[in-house]
Amino acid sequence: MCGIAGFFGDDCAAEALAPRAVAMADALRQRGPDDAGVWTDPALGLALAHRRLAIIDLSPEGHQPMASACGRWILVFNGEIYNFQALRAELEHLGRRDWRGHSDTEVMLAAFAHWGVEAALQRFVGMFAFALWDRRERTLTLARDRLGEKPLYYGWIGRRLLFGSELKALRAHPAFRGEIDRDALALLMRHGYIGAPHSIYRGIHKLPPGTFLTLAVEGGQAAAPQPYWSARQVAEQGQRDPFHGSDQEAVDELERLLMQAVRSQMVADVPLGAFLSGGIDSSTVVALMQAQSSRPVRTFSIGFWEPAFNEAEHAQAVARHLGTQHTELYVTPEEALAVIPRLPTLYDEPYADSSQIPTFLVATLARRHVTVSLSGDGGDELFCGYNRYFWASALWRRLGWAPAPLRSALAMGLTALAPATWDSLFRHLEPLLPQNRRYSNPGDKLHKLAGTLGARQPEQIYRELISFWKDTGRLVPGSREPVTVLNDPTAWPDLAEFEQRMMYLDMVTYLPDDILVKVDRAAMGVGLESRVPLLDHRVVEFAWRLPLALKLRDGQGKWTLRQVLYRHVPPKLIERPKMGFGIPLAEWLRGPLRDWSEALLDPQRLHREGWLDPDPIRARWREHLEGGRNWSYYLWNVLVFQEWLS
């Protein structure tokens, strides 16, 4: 796990190339504190720079930028290739013998030399972002892993191409002049993140997952990114060729694939552990780690004193059953709030998933003991885990036929009671409800549900459920939301079930642009490598072959994944309402964060800056302070941008 940066076509003096590239890489020092390197070609204004976090082959032979044995290829690489040992053995069978070290970087270079770039990409199992210079063909290739675990930004500044693992690397180049993109800001206000290929700066892009981009010296600016793996094709092919085995065979095959993924991701020459929340996904990863380890696995969790947000006791129970070496830290509100001033630097562009705070805290805790930590991210998107899948599907089945006036009346009824009142009613009813119908924050969910009742097609319900600010054209004056897979029906896959379509849309948007951003920046901010076994592409491809009945059964998601986990952990330790990984944001905005928020939401300030319309923001701020509505997530989107801007 490292940081990469560089540029192409810079017209500065030859002696300035290396210092410029070093400055860009040094902006990423937190991603790679162990080593640094730079390679330049003054004739082309080309520089490749690297910051290293040593994980595999700690010797100098793992230093980057790295040249291939033949001298043709120069590579800077961020990530891990988990099947590099198998690829090395295959290359040795084909005659390769002149290895200098034991790193996956060297194996990648040999793979490019033997099979070519695209064919090598298709053989890699791992998470990666890299820049590869071909000295013979005089081409620069940028590439990113299939699911988007590792980030890569790029963009043209005049005739220069700049690229880097994070925006801070691009900003370190003296030619960078970042212009905020109002259209991207509208996406942030709607979703809480800015999805690929957009960034907060006009003309600066995120390379989409599963693609590579090649620039030739003679060809001018790079062509459009080209896919080497398509999530849409995987989803559609999985539905055309579904798994036909028995329930037992499906569980067996999923466990085999997960065991393989976890085993390959436990390879490291440094201490290794795992994040453990006590939920299904992280518990599965830890259980399979422990099943393949001769000593207790190191596990880490964060606890909060507020019971509604505390998962630590559940994690402790799972750790005790599995026999892991568990470390937990209960965090005070003051410790959590102290993270907020670090968010603009840590996440680099405005990003508003408030679970970024506990994620950073658990990464900080883990880094005191290990250098690599596995996580359970991806299970919800692959195995039908989010409550919105059940809510949206049930709503459309039961109310899609109803006339608009009836649905409007129902919406008014749901919003007639404040979320806090609904929460109180549900607390009294909870003993009468089945386990899988007990939800955290039911009042907020019912109010959000009310906003979906005007939908005319099921995808509209989904979009309402994943949206915060709806009228972004008013909120961000002069903006026009870009076309994305979320609002472009031509980009939707041909999948029969609504639940499967929602899972797909989450997998290609929310997962790479929110969840994986959160984990990568939080972990890399403290020099910790995070790995995500559920996103091994072979697991992903198998998950898409599973019929919906093997994911959603008896009103409960993740059926097959649960059965794998139950082979290692008793259901009683796992079965509880889905909580999520969050903080008491609504209460904090009314309490310890109120003065900070008031300063950032000052109407004169908002008007003077000119990015956001103060009127709808101030209206929701007043309603939130009065306690009648919980607008915390809407307001957090604005507050994160304002803090980043200041």
C-alpha positions as CSV (number, residue, x, y, z in Angstrom):
1,M,0.0,0.0,0.0
2,C,1.6,3.2,-1.2
3,G,1.1,6.5,-2.9
4,I,1.9,7.3,-6.5
5,A,2.1,10.6,-8.3
6,G,3.6,12.1,-11.5
7,F,3.2,14.1,-14.6
8,F,3.7,14.0,-18.4
9,G,4.5,16.8,-20.8
10,D,5.8,19.3,-18.3
11,D,7.9,22.0,-20.0
12,C,9.9,23.0,-16.9
13,A,13.7,22.8,-16.9
14,A,15.2,19.3,-16.6
15,E,16.6,20.0,-13.2
16,A,13.1,20.9,-11.9
17,L,11.4,17.7,-12.9
18,A,12.6,15.5,-10.0
19,P,11.9,18.2,-7.3
20,R,8.4,18.7,-8.6
21,A,7.6,15.0,-8.6
22,V,9.1,14.6,-5.2
23,A,6.9,17.4,-3.8
24,M,3.9,15.7,-5.3
25,A,4.8,12.3,-3.7
26,D,5.7,14.0,-0.4
27,A,2.2,15.3,-0.2
28,L,1.3,11.6,0.1
29,R,3.8,10.8,2.8
30,Q,1.1,9.4,5.1
31,R,0.4,6.7,2.4
32,G,4.0,5.6,2.3
33,P,6.2,6.5,5.2
34,D,8.9,3.9,4.6
35,D,10.6,4.9,1.4
36,A,10.4,7.3,-1.6
37,G,11.7,7.3,-5.1
38,V,11.4,9.2,-8.4
39,W,12.2,8.5,-12.1
40,T,12.3,11.1,-14.8
41,D,12.7,11.5,-18.6
42,P,13.6,15.1,-19.2
43,A,13.1,14.9,-22.9
44,L,9.4,14.2,-22.4
45,G,8.8,16.1,-19.3
46,L,7.9,12.8,-17.6
47,A,8.2,12.0,-14.0
48,L,7.0,9.0,-11.9
49,A,7.2,9.3,-8.1
50,H,6.4,6.9,-5.3
51,R,5.9,6.7,-1.5
52,R,6.2,3.3,-0.1
53,L,4.5,1.5,2.8
54,A,6.6,-1.8,2.9
55,I,4.3,-4.8,3.2
56,I,5.8,-7.5,0.9
57,D,9.6,-7.8,0.5
58,L,10.8,-5.2,2.9
59,S,14.2,-5.1,1.3
60,P,15.5,-2.4,-1.0
61,E,14.6,-4.8,-3.9
62,G,11.0,-3.6,-3.4
63,H,11.9,0.0,-4.1
64,Q,9.9,2.0,-6.6
65,P,9.8,3.3,-9.3
66,M,10.9,-0.1,-10.5
67,A,12.2,-1.0,-13.9
68,S,11.5,-4.3,-15.6
69,A,14.4,-6.7,-16.1
70,C,14.5,-5.9,-19.8
71,G,14.5,-2.2,-19.1
72,R,11.4,-1.5,-21.2
73,W,8.9,-0.8,-18.5
74,I,8.9,1.6,-15.5
75,L,6.2,1.2,-12.8
76,V,4.9,3.0,-9.8
77,F,2.2,1.0,-8.1
78,N,-0.2,1.3,-5.1
79,G,-1.8,-1.8,-3.7
80,E,-1.3,-5.5,-3.5
81,I,-1.4,-8.4,-6.1
82,Y,-2.6,-11.3,-4.0
83,N,-1.9,-14.0,-6.6
84,F,1.7,-12.7,-7.3
85,Q,3.3,-15.9,-6.1
86,A,1.1,-18.0,-8.5
87,L,1.9,-15.7,-11.3
88,R,5.6,-15.8,-10.5
89,A,5.5,-19.6,-10.6
90,E,3.7,-19.5,-13.9
91,L,6.3,-17.1,-15.4
92,E,9.1,-19.3,-14.1
93,H,7.5,-22.3,-15.9
94,L,7.6,-20.1,-19.0
95,G,11.3,-19.5,-18.6
96,R,11.6,-16.4,-16.4
97,R,14.5,-16.9,-13.9
98,D,16.2,-13.5,-13.4
99,W,14.3,-12.3,-10.3
100,R,16.0,-9.6,-8.1
101,G,13.7,-9.8,-5.1
102,H,10.3,-11.1,-3.9
103,S,7.9,-8.3,-4.5
104,D,4.6,-8.3,-6.3
105,T,5.8,-5.2,-8.2
106,E,8.5,-7.1,-9.9
107,V,6.0,-9.9,-10.8
108,M,3.7,-7.2,-12.3
109,L,6.5,-5.9,-14.5
110,A,7.3,-9.5,-15.7
111,A,3.6,-10.0,-16.5
112,F,3.5,-6.9,-18.6
113,A,6.6,-7.9,-20.4
114,H,5.3,-11.4,-21.1
115,W,1.5,-10.9,-21.7
116,G,1.0,-7.2,-22.4
117,V,-0.8,-4.7,-20.3
118,E,-4.5,-5.7,-20.7
119,A,-3.9,-9.4,-20.6
120,A,-1.8,-9.0,-17.4
121,L,-4.5,-6.8,-15.8
122,Q,-7.0,-9.6,-16.4
123,R,-4.7,-12.1,-14.6
124,F,-4.2,-9.9,-11.5
125,V,-6.1,-10.7,-8.4
126,G,-5.8,-7.7,-6.1
127,M,-6.3,-4.1,-5.4
128,F,-4.2,-1.6,-7.3
129,A,-3.7,1.7,-9.0
130,F,-0.6,2.2,-11.1
131,A,1.2,4.3,-13.7
132,L,3.3,2.3,-16.2
133,W,5.7,3.9,-18.7
134,D,6.6,1.9,-21.9
135,R,9.9,3.2,-23.0
136,R,9.8,1.4,-26.4
137,E,6.2,2.4,-27.4
138,R,6.5,5.7,-25.5
139,T,3.1,5.3,-23.9
140,L,1.9,6.0,-20.3
141,T,-0.8,3.7,-18.9
142,L,-2.9,4.5,-15.8
143,A,-5.0,1.6,-14.4
144,R,-7.3,0.9,-11.5
145,D,-8.5,-2.3,-9.9
146,R,-11.9,-3.9,-10.7
147,L,-14.0,-2.7,-7.7
148,G,-12.2,0.6,-7.0
149,E,-10.4,-0.2,-3.8
150,K,-7.4,2.0,-4.7
151,P,-7.8,5.6,-5.9
152,L,-6.3,7.3,-8.9
153,Y,-6.9,11.0,-10.0
154,Y,-5.8,12.5,-13.2
155,G,-6.3,15.6,-15.3
156,W,-4.8,18.0,-17.8
157,I,-3.4,21.4,-16.7
158,G,-2.7,23.0,-20.0
159,R,-0.6,20.5,-21.9
160,R,0.5,18.7,-18.8
161,L,-1.1,15.5,-17.5
162,L,-1.0,15.2,-13.7
163,F,-1.9,12.1,-11.8
164,G,-1.8,10.9,-8.2
165,S,-3.4,8.7,-5.5
166,E,-5.0,11.7,-3.9
167,L,-5.8,15.3,-5.0
168,K,-3.2,16.7,-2.6
169,A,-0.5,15.3,-4.9
170,L,-1.9,17.2,-7.9
171,R,-2.3,20.3,-5.8
172,A,1.4,20.2,-5.0
173,H,2.4,20.8,-8.6
174,P,3.1,24.5,-9.2
175,A,0.9,24.6,-12.3
176,F,-2.2,23.3,-10.6
177,R,-5.1,25.8,-10.5
178,G,-8.2,24.1,-9.0
179,E,-11.6,25.4,-10.1
180,I,-14.5,24.1,-8.0
181,D,-17.0,22.2,-10.2
182,R,-20.5,23.3,-9.3
183,D,-21.9,20.3,-11.0
184,A,-19.8,18.0,-8.9
185,L,-20.8,20.0,-5.8
186,A,-24.4,19.2,-6.6
187,L,-23.6,15.5,-6.6
188,L,-22.0,15.9,-3.2
189,M,-25.1,17.6,-1.8
190,R,-27.3,14.8,-3.1
191,H,-25.2,11.8,-2.2
192,G,-22.6,12.9,0.3
193,Y,-19.8,11.9,-2.1
194,I,-18.6,12.8,-5.6
195,G,-18.7,9.7,-7.8
196,A,-16.2,8.8,-10.5
197,P,-15.3,10.1,-13.0
198,H,-16.0,13.4,-11.3
199,S,-14.0,15.3,-8.7
200,I,-14.5,18.5,-6.8
201,Y,-12.3,20.2,-9.4
202,R,-13.3,20.9,-12.9
203,G,-11.2,18.9,-15.4
204,I,-9.8,16.6,-12.8
205,H,-11.1,13.0,-12.9
206,K,-11.2,9.8,-11.0
207,L,-10.2,6.9,-13.2
208,P,-13.3,4.6,-13.0
209,P,-12.8,1.1,-11.4
210,G,-12.0,-1.7,-13.8
211,T,-10.5,0.6,-16.5
212,F,-7.1,1.6,-17.9
213,L,-6.1,4.7,-19.9
214,T,-3.2,4.9,-22.3
215,L,-1.5,8.1,-23.5
216,A,0.9,8.0,-26.4
217,V,3.6,10.7,-27.0
218,E,2.5,11.2,-30.5
219,G,-1.2,11.1,-29.7
220,G,-1.7,14.2,-27.6
221,Q,-4.3,13.9,-24.8
222,A,-5.3,10.4,-23.6
223,A,-8.2,8.5,-25.1
224,A,-11.2,7.6,-22.9
225,P,-10.6,5.0,-20.2
226,Q,-11.1,1.4,-21.5
227,P,-12.7,-1.4,-19.4
228,Y,-10.8,-4.6,-18.9
229,W,-13.5,-5.9,-16.5
230,S,-17.2,-4.8,-16.6
231,A,-19.4,-5.0,-13.5
232,R,-22.4,-4.7,-15.7
233,Q,-21.3,-7.7,-17.8
234,V,-20.6,-9.7,-14.7
235,A,-24.0,-9.0,-13.2
236,E,-25.9,-9.7,-16.4
237,Q,-23.9,-12.9,-17.2
238,G,-24.4,-14.1,-13.6
239,Q,-28.1,-13.8,-14.1
240,R,-28.0,-15.6,-17.5
241,D,-25.9,-18.4,-16.0
242,P,-27.2,-18.8,-12.5
243,F,-25.9,-21.2,-9.9
244,H,-27.9,-24.4,-10.2
245,G,-26.6,-26.4,-7.2
246,S,-28.4,-27.0,-4.0
247,D,-28.5,-24.6,-1.0
248,Q,-25.7,-26.7,0.6
249,E,-23.6,-26.6,-2.5
250,A,-24.0,-22.8,-2.7
251,V,-22.8,-22.4,0.9
252,D,-19.9,-24.8,0.3
253,E,-18.7,-22.9,-2.8
254,L,-19.0,-19.5,-1.2
255,E,-17.1,-20.7,1.8
256,R,-14.4,-22.1,-0.5
257,L,-14.0,-18.9,-2.4
258,L,-14.0,-16.8,0.8
259,M,-11.4,-19.0,2.4
260,Q,-9.2,-18.6,-0.7
261,A,-9.7,-14.8,-0.7
262,V,-9.0,-14.5,3.0
263,R,-6.0,-16.8,2.9
264,S,-4.4,-14.9,0.0
265,Q,-4.9,-11.6,1.8
266,M,-3.3,-12.8,5.0
267,V,0.1,-12.8,3.2
268,A,2.3,-10.0,4.6
269,D,5.8,-9.5,6.0
270,V,4.5,-7.2,8.7
271,P,1.9,-7.6,11.5
272,L,-1.6,-8.2,10.4
273,G,-5.1,-8.0,11.9
274,A,-8.7,-7.2,11.2
275,F,-11.5,-4.7,12.0
276,L,-14.3,-6.4,13.9
277,S,-17.7,-4.8,14.4
278,G,-19.5,-8.0,15.4
279,G,-21.8,-7.8,12.3
280,I,-22.1,-10.5,9.6
281,D,-19.5,-9.2,7.2
282,S,-16.6,-8.5,9.5
283,S,-17.3,-11.5,11.7
284,T,-17.2,-13.8,8.6
285,V,-13.8,-12.4,7.6
286,V,-12.4,-12.8,11.1
287,A,-13.8,-16.3,11.5
288,L,-12.2,-17.4,8.2
289,M,-8.9,-15.8,9.2
290,Q,-8.9,-17.5,12.6
291,A,-9.8,-20.9,10.9
292,Q,-6.6,-20.6,8.9
293,S,-4.3,-19.2,11.5
294,S,-2.2,-21.1,14.0
295,R,-2.3,-18.2,16.5
296,P,-5.0,-15.8,17.7
297,V,-5.8,-13.2,15.0
298,R,-5.5,-9.5,16.2
299,T,-8.9,-7.8,16.0
300,F,-10.0,-4.2,16.7
301,S,-13.2,-2.4,17.5
302,I,-14.3,1.0,18.6
303,G,-17.0,1.5,21.2
304,F,-19.2,4.5,22.0
305,W,-20.9,5.2,25.3
306,E,-24.2,5.9,23.6
307,P,-25.9,2.5,23.4
308,A,-27.7,3.2,20.1
309,F,-24.3,3.5,18.4
310,N,-22.2,1.0,20.3
311,E,-21.3,-2.2,18.5
312,A,-18.3,-3.0,20.7
313,E,-20.1,-5.4,23.0
314,H,-21.2,-7.5,20.0
315,A,-17.6,-7.5,18.6
316,Q,-16.3,-8.6,22.0
317,A,-18.7,-11.5,22.1
318,V,-17.7,-12.7,18.6
319,A,-14.0,-12.2,19.4
320,R,-14.4,-14.3,22.6
321,H,-16.1,-17.1,20.8
322,L,-13.4,-17.2,18.0
323,G,-10.5,-16.8,20.4
324,T,-9.0,-13.7,18.8
325,Q,-6.6,-11.3,20.5
326,H,-9.1,-8.5,20.7
327,T,-8.5,-4.8,21.4
328,E,-11.3,-2.3,21.9
329,L,-11.3,1.4,22.7
330,Y,-14.3,3.3,24.0
331,V,-14.3,6.8,22.5
332,T,-15.6,9.9,24.3
333,P,-17.4,12.5,22.2
334,E,-14.5,14.8,22.7
335,E,-12.1,12.3,21.1
336,A,-14.4,11.8,18.2
337,L,-15.0,15.5,17.7
338,A,-11.3,16.1,17.6
339,V,-11.1,14.2,14.3
340,I,-13.3,16.8,12.5
341,P,-10.6,19.4,11.9
342,R,-8.5,16.6,10.2
343,L,-11.2,15.6,7.7
344,P,-10.4,18.1,4.9
345,T,-6.8,17.0,4.8
346,L,-7.6,13.3,5.4
347,Y,-10.2,13.0,2.7
348,D,-8.8,15.6,0.5
349,E,-12.0,16.5,-1.4
350,P,-15.3,17.1,0.5
351,Y,-16.7,13.8,1.5
352,A,-19.7,13.5,3.9
353,D,-20.2,10.0,5.2
354,S,-20.1,10.7,9.0
355,S,-18.9,7.2,9.7
356,Q,-15.6,8.5,8.4
357,I,-15.0,9.5,12.1
358,P,-15.2,6.1,13.7
359,T,-13.5,4.5,10.8
360,F,-10.5,6.8,11.3
361,L,-10.6,6.1,15.0
362,V,-10.5,2.3,14.6
363,A,-7.8,2.6,12.0
364,T,-5.7,4.6,14.4
365,L,-6.3,2.0,17.1
366,A,-5.3,-0.9,14.8
367,R,-2.1,0.9,13.5
368,R,-0.7,0.9,17.0
369,H,-0.4,-2.9,16.8
370,V,-0.5,-3.9,13.0
371,T,0.4,-2.6,9.6
372,V,-2.3,-4.5,7.6
373,S,-5.9,-4.9,8.6
374,L,-8.7,-6.8,6.8
375,S,-12.3,-5.5,6.7
376,G,-15.7,-6.9,5.9
377,D,-16.8,-4.2,3.4
378,G,-18.8,-5.3,0.3
379,G,-21.2,-7.8,1.9
380,D,-24.2,-5.6,1.8
381,E,-23.9,-4.8,-1.9
382,L,-23.1,-8.4,-3.0
383,F,-25.5,-10.3,-0.8
384,C,-28.6,-8.0,-0.4
385,G,-27.8,-6.6,3.1
386,Y,-29.1,-3.0,3.1
387,N,-32.6,-2.4,4.6
388,R,-33.4,-0.1,1.7
389,Y,-33.5,-3.2,-0.6
390,F,-36.4,-4.6,1.4
391,W,-38.1,-1.3,2.0
392,A,-38.0,-0.2,-1.6
393,S,-39.1,-3.5,-3.0
394,A,-41.9,-4.0,-0.5
395,L,-43.1,-0.4,-1.1
396,W,-43.3,-0.8,-4.8
397,R,-45.1,-4.2,-4.6
398,R,-47.7,-2.9,-2.2
399,L,-48.2,0.7,-3.2
400,G,-47.0,1.0,-6.8
401,W,-50.6,0.4,-8.0
402,A,-52.1,3.1,-5.7
403,P,-53.3,6.4,-7.1
404,A,-51.1,9.5,-6.4
405,P,-53.6,11.1,-4.0
406,L,-53.7,8.0,-1.8
407,R,-49.9,7.9,-1.7
408,S,-49.7,11.6,-0.9
409,A,-52.1,11.1,2.0
410,L,-50.0,8.2,3.4
411,A,-46.9,10.4,3.1
412,M,-48.6,13.1,5.1
413,G,-49.5,10.6,7.7
414,L,-46.0,9.3,8.1
415,T,-44.6,12.8,8.5
416,A,-47.3,14.0,10.9
417,L,-45.3,12.5,13.8
418,A,-41.8,13.7,14.4
419,P,-39.0,11.0,14.0
420,A,-38.4,11.1,17.8
421,T,-42.1,10.2,18.4
422,W,-41.9,7.3,16.0
423,D,-38.8,6.1,17.7
424,S,-40.6,6.1,21.0
425,L,-43.6,4.2,19.6
426,F,-41.2,1.5,18.1
427,R,-39.4,1.2,21.4
428,H,-42.7,0.2,23.1
429,L,-43.6,-2.1,20.2
430,E,-40.2,-3.7,19.9
431,P,-40.9,-6.7,22.2
432,L,-43.8,-7.7,19.9
433,L,-41.8,-7.4,16.6
434,P,-39.7,-10.2,15.1
435,Q,-36.0,-9.8,15.2
436,N,-35.6,-8.9,11.5
437,R,-38.2,-6.1,11.8
438,R,-36.4,-4.2,14.6
439,Y,-34.7,-1.2,13.1
440,S,-32.4,1.4,14.5
441,N,-33.7,5.0,14.0
442,P,-37.1,3.9,12.7
443,G,-38.5,7.5,12.7
444,D,-35.9,8.8,10.3
445,K,-36.5,5.8,8.1
446,L,-40.3,6.4,8.0
447,H,-39.8,10.0,7.1
448,K,-37.4,9.0,4.3
449,L,-39.9,6.4,3.2
450,A,-42.6,9.1,2.9
451,G,-40.4,11.0,0.4
452,T,-40.5,8.0,-2.0
453,L,-44.3,7.7,-2.2
454,G,-44.5,9.8,-5.3
455,A,-42.3,7.5,-7.4
456,R,-43.6,6.4,-10.8
457,Q,-41.1,3.5,-11.2
458,P,-39.1,1.4,-8.8
459,E,-35.7,3.0,-9.6
460,Q,-37.2,6.4,-8.5
461,I,-37.8,4.9,-5.1
462,Y,-34.2,3.8,-4.9
463,R,-32.9,7.2,-6.0
464,E,-35.0,8.9,-3.4
465,L,-33.7,6.6,-0.6
466,I,-30.1,7.3,-1.6
467,S,-30.5,11.1,-1.9
468,F,-30.2,13.8,0.6
469,W,-30.8,17.3,-0.9
470,K,-33.3,16.7,-3.8
471,D,-33.4,20.2,-5.4
472,T,-29.7,20.5,-6.0
473,G,-30.3,23.1,-8.8
474,R,-31.6,25.5,-6.2
475,L,-29.2,24.6,-3.4
476,V,-26.1,25.0,-5.7
477,P,-26.9,28.0,-7.9
478,G,-25.7,27.6,-11.5
479,S,-25.3,23.8,-11.2
480,R,-26.6,21.0,-13.3
481,E,-26.2,17.5,-12.0
482,P,-24.1,15.4,-14.3
483,V,-25.4,12.3,-16.0
484,T,-24.4,9.3,-13.9
485,V,-25.4,5.6,-13.8
486,L,-27.9,6.6,-11.1
487,N,-29.9,8.9,-13.3
488,D,-29.3,7.3,-16.7
489,P,-31.6,4.4,-17.5
490,T,-29.4,3.3,-20.5
491,A,-26.6,2.5,-18.0
492,W,-28.9,0.2,-15.9
493,P,-28.2,-3.5,-16.3
494,D,-30.8,-6.0,-17.6
495,L,-31.7,-7.7,-14.3
496,A,-35.1,-9.1,-13.6
497,E,-35.4,-8.4,-9.9
498,F,-35.6,-4.8,-8.5
499,E,-33.4,-5.9,-5.5
500,Q,-30.6,-7.1,-7.9
501,R,-30.7,-3.8,-9.8
502,M,-30.4,-1.9,-6.5
503,M,-27.4,-4.0,-5.5
504,Y,-25.8,-3.4,-8.8
505,L,-26.2,0.4,-8.6
506,D,-24.8,0.3,-5.1
507,M,-21.8,-1.8,-6.2
508,V,-20.8,0.6,-9.0
509,T,-21.5,3.9,-7.1
510,Y,-21.9,3.8,-3.3
511,L,-19.3,1.1,-2.8
512,P,-16.3,2.5,-4.7
513,D,-17.1,6.2,-4.2
514,D,-18.2,6.2,-0.5
515,I,-17.4,3.0,1.4
516,L,-14.0,2.3,-0.2
517,V,-13.0,5.9,-0.1
518,K,-13.8,6.0,3.6
519,V,-11.7,2.9,4.4
520,D,-8.8,3.8,2.1
521,R,-8.3,7.4,3.3
522,A,-8.9,6.6,7.0
523,A,-6.4,3.7,7.0
524,M,-3.8,5.4,4.8
525,G,-4.1,8.5,6.9
526,V,-2.3,6.6,9.6
527,G,-0.1,4.4,7.4
528,L,-2.3,1.3,7.7
529,E,-3.0,-1.0,4.7
530,S,-6.6,-2.1,4.5
531,R,-7.7,-5.2,2.6
532,V,-11.2,-6.3,1.6
533,P,-11.5,-10.0,1.0
534,L,-15.2,-9.9,0.0
535,L,-14.2,-7.9,-3.0
536,D,-12.0,-10.6,-4.5
537,H,-13.4,-10.5,-8.0
538,R,-14.0,-14.2,-8.0
539,V,-16.2,-13.9,-5.0
540,V,-18.0,-11.0,-6.7
541,E,-18.6,-13.0,-9.9
542,F,-19.9,-16.0,-7.9
543,A,-22.2,-13.7,-5.9
544,W,-23.8,-12.5,-9.1
545,R,-24.6,-16.1,-10.1
546,L,-26.6,-16.7,-6.9
547,P,-30.3,-16.4,-7.4
548,L,-32.1,-13.8,-5.2
549,A,-33.6,-16.6,-3.1
550,L,-30.1,-17.5,-2.0
551,K,-29.5,-13.9,-0.8
552,L,-32.9,-12.8,0.4
553,R,-34.9,-15.4,2.4
554,D,-37.7,-15.0,4.9
555,G,-37.4,-11.2,4.8
556,Q,-33.7,-11.4,5.7
557,G,-30.7,-10.6,3.5
558,K,-27.3,-12.3,3.1
559,W,-28.7,-15.8,3.5
560,T,-25.8,-17.7,2.0
561,L,-23.2,-15.5,3.7
562,R,-25.0,-16.1,7.0
563,Q,-24.8,-19.8,6.5
564,V,-21.0,-19.6,6.0
565,L,-20.7,-17.6,9.2
566,Y,-22.9,-19.9,11.2
567,R,-20.4,-22.7,10.6
568,H,-18.0,-20.7,12.8
569,V,-20.2,-18.5,15.0
570,P,-23.5,-19.2,16.7
571,P,-26.5,-17.2,15.2
572,K,-27.3,-15.8,18.7
573,L,-24.1,-13.8,18.6
574,I,-25.0,-12.2,15.2
575,E,-28.7,-11.9,14.9
576,R,-29.8,-8.4,15.8
577,P,-31.1,-5.3,14.0
578,K,-28.7,-3.8,11.5
579,M,-27.0,-0.9,13.2
580,G,-24.4,0.5,10.8
581,F,-21.2,2.2,11.9
582,G,-22.0,5.7,12.9
583,I,-22.0,8.5,15.5
584,P,-24.8,10.4,17.2
585,L,-24.5,13.1,14.7
586,A,-28.0,14.6,15.2
587,E,-27.4,15.1,18.9
588,W,-23.9,16.4,18.4
589,L,-25.1,19.1,16.0
590,R,-27.5,20.3,18.6
591,G,-24.9,20.1,21.3
592,P,-21.1,20.2,21.1
593,L,-21.0,20.9,17.4
594,R,-23.6,23.7,17.4
595,D,-21.2,26.7,17.6
596,W,-18.9,25.2,14.9
597,S,-21.9,24.5,12.7
598,E,-23.5,27.9,13.2
599,A,-20.3,29.6,12.1
600,L,-20.1,27.5,8.9
601,L,-23.8,28.0,8.2
602,D,-23.8,31.7,8.8
603,P,-26.1,33.1,6.1
604,Q,-23.8,36.1,5.3
605,R,-20.9,33.8,4.9
606,L,-22.9,31.4,2.6
607,H,-24.1,34.4,0.5
608,R,-20.6,35.9,0.3
609,E,-19.0,32.7,-0.8
610,G,-21.7,32.1,-3.4
611,W,-21.5,28.3,-3.7
612,L,-24.7,27.5,-1.8
613,D,-28.1,29.1,-1.3
614,P,-28.5,30.0,2.4
615,D,-32.3,29.9,2.5
616,P,-33.0,26.1,2.4
617,I,-29.9,25.4,4.6
618,R,-31.0,27.8,7.3
619,A,-34.6,26.5,7.2
620,R,-33.4,22.9,7.9
621,W,-30.9,24.1,10.4
622,R,-33.7,25.8,12.4
623,E,-35.9,22.7,12.2
624,H,-33.1,20.5,13.3
625,L,-32.2,22.7,16.3
626,E,-35.9,22.7,17.3
627,G,-35.9,18.9,17.4
628,G,-38.8,18.4,15.1
629,R,-36.8,16.8,12.3
630,N,-33.5,15.1,12.0
631,W,-31.7,16.9,9.1
632,S,-28.3,15.9,10.3
633,Y,-27.1,14.1,7.2
634,Y,-28.3,16.9,4.9
635,L,-26.5,19.4,7.1
636,W,-23.4,17.3,7.3
637,N,-23.0,17.4,3.5
638,V,-23.0,21.2,3.7
639,L,-20.8,21.4,6.8
640,V,-18.1,19.1,5.3
641,F,-18.0,21.3,2.2
642,Q,-17.8,24.5,4.2
643,E,-15.0,23.1,6.4
644,W,-13.1,21.9,3.3
645,L,-13.6,25.3,1.7
646,S,-12.4,27.3,4.7
